[in-house]
Amino acid sequence: MERPRVQIAVITSSVLMNLGLKSILERIVPVAEVYAFTAVDEMIASGENFFHYFVSSQIFLEHNVLSRLSLYI
């Protein structure tokens, strides 16, 4: 019986960073399926469940600030 592949999400606004990190992760973790996104909304729209996330600090801060603001509205 085949094990399900681990799914990893890479989220950065830079396409080059996405491709580079995706390539490195695919070599280091060959059992993983790596997806690259340029926005959190893209990742959510994919409908996939991810085991691990690599997120740029810029996107993390933007998304974190937005989620906090929605608590006060």
C-alpha positions as a Markdown table, in Angstrom:
| # | Residue | x | y | z |
|---|---|---|---|---|
| 1 | Met | 0.0 | 0.0 | 0.0 |
| 2 | Glu | 1.4 | 3.4 | -1.0 |
| 3 | Arg | 1.7 | 6.1 | 1.6 |
| 4 | Pro | 0.2 | 9.5 | 0.9 |
| 5 | Arg | 2.7 | 12.1 | -0.1 |
| 6 | Val | 3.5 | 14.9 | 2.3 |
| 7 | Gln | 2.3 | 18.3 | 0.9 |
| 8 | Ile | 4.4 | 21.4 | 1.5 |
| 9 | Ala | 3.3 | 25.0 | 0.6 |
| 10 | Val | 5.8 | 27.7 | -0.3 |
| 11 | Ile | 4.3 | 31.2 | -0.2 |
| 12 | Thr | 6.4 | 34.2 | -1.3 |
| 13 | Ser | 5.7 | 37.2 | -3.5 |
| 14 | Ser | 8.9 | 36.5 | -5.5 |
| 15 | Val | 8.5 | 33.9 | -8.3 |
| 16 | Leu | 12.3 | 33.3 | -8.2 |
| 17 | Met | 12.3 | 32.6 | -4.5 |
| 18 | Asn | 9.3 | 30.3 | -5.0 |
| 19 | Leu | 11.1 | 28.3 | -7.7 |
| 20 | Gly | 14.4 | 28.2 | -5.8 |
| 21 | Leu | 12.9 | 27.0 | -2.5 |
| 22 | Lys | 10.6 | 24.6 | -4.3 |
| 23 | Ser | 13.6 | 23.0 | -6.1 |
| 24 | Ile | 15.6 | 22.7 | -2.9 |
| 25 | Leu | 12.8 | 21.2 | -1.0 |
| 26 | Glu | 12.0 | 18.6 | -3.7 |
| 27 | Arg | 15.7 | 17.5 | -3.6 |
| 28 | Ile | 15.9 | 17.4 | 0.2 |
| 29 | Val | 12.4 | 15.8 | 0.8 |
| 30 | Pro | 11.8 | 13.6 | -2.3 |
| 31 | Val | 8.6 | 12.1 | -0.7 |
| 32 | Ala | 7.0 | 15.6 | -0.5 |
| 33 | Glu | 4.8 | 17.3 | -3.0 |
| 34 | Val | 5.8 | 20.9 | -3.0 |
| 35 | Tyr | 3.4 | 23.7 | -4.1 |
| 36 | Ala | 4.5 | 27.3 | -4.8 |
| 37 | Phe | 2.1 | 30.3 | -4.3 |
| 38 | Thr | 2.6 | 34.0 | -4.5 |
| 39 | Ala | -0.3 | 34.8 | -2.1 |
| 40 | Val | -2.2 | 33.2 | 0.8 |
| 41 | Asp | -5.5 | 33.5 | -1.2 |
| 42 | Glu | -4.0 | 31.3 | -3.9 |
| 43 | Met | -3.1 | 28.7 | -1.4 |
| 44 | Ile | -6.5 | 28.7 | 0.2 |
| 45 | Ala | -8.2 | 28.5 | -3.3 |
| 46 | Ser | -6.1 | 25.4 | -4.1 |
| 47 | Gly | -8.2 | 23.5 | -1.6 |
| 48 | Glu | -5.2 | 21.4 | -0.5 |
| 49 | Asn | -4.3 | 20.5 | 3.0 |
| 50 | Phe | -0.6 | 21.1 | 3.7 |
| 51 | Phe | 1.6 | 19.5 | 6.3 |
| 52 | His | 4.1 | 22.3 | 6.4 |
| 53 | Tyr | 4.4 | 26.0 | 5.2 |
| 54 | Phe | 7.3 | 28.1 | 4.2 |
| 55 | Val | 6.2 | 31.7 | 4.2 |
| 56 | Ser | 8.2 | 34.9 | 3.5 |
| 57 | Ser | 8.3 | 37.3 | 6.4 |
| 58 | Gln | 6.6 | 40.0 | 4.3 |
| 59 | Ile | 3.5 | 37.8 | 3.6 |
| 60 | Phe | 3.5 | 36.5 | 7.1 |
| 61 | Leu | 3.4 | 40.0 | 8.6 |
| 62 | Glu | 0.8 | 41.3 | 6.1 |
| 63 | His | -1.5 | 38.3 | 6.7 |
| 64 | Asn | -1.0 | 38.4 | 10.5 |
| 65 | Val | -1.8 | 42.1 | 10.6 |
| 66 | Leu | -4.9 | 41.6 | 8.5 |
| 67 | Ser | -6.2 | 38.7 | 10.6 |
| 68 | Arg | -5.7 | 40.8 | 13.8 |
| 69 | Leu | -7.6 | 43.8 | 12.3 |
| 70 | Ser | -10.6 | 41.6 | 11.4 |
| 71 | Leu | -11.0 | 40.7 | 15.1 |
| 72 | Tyr | -11.7 | 44.3 | 15.9 |
| 73 | Ile | -14.2 | 45.0 | 13.2 |
